[in-house]
Amino acid sequence: MAQAMGTAPAGASSSGTSVTLIADSQNGKLPSSSNTRITSLEQKAAPAQTPKALETPIALTSFKATLETAGSTETFSL
């Protein structure tokens, strides 16, 4: 099950907030049949030139994942 979760630690960005990304969750839990894998999860500080109207409480978060079937879609939750 852990292959469908990724965590970026607090301090990885200037926000000081850690995040956990879950793929293929149902009611916040991973199904045992999930073959989706989060291969990277990264938090970066928001650029200094960010517009004031844009709030970034978890900074900029990016991730990569592999899905069970190429071309399929998946649901991700922070």
Secondary structure, DSSP 4 states (H G I P E B T S, - for coil): -GGGEEEEPTTSSTT---EEEEES-BTTB--TT---EEEEEEEEPPPTT--TT---TT-EEEEEEE-SSTT----EE-
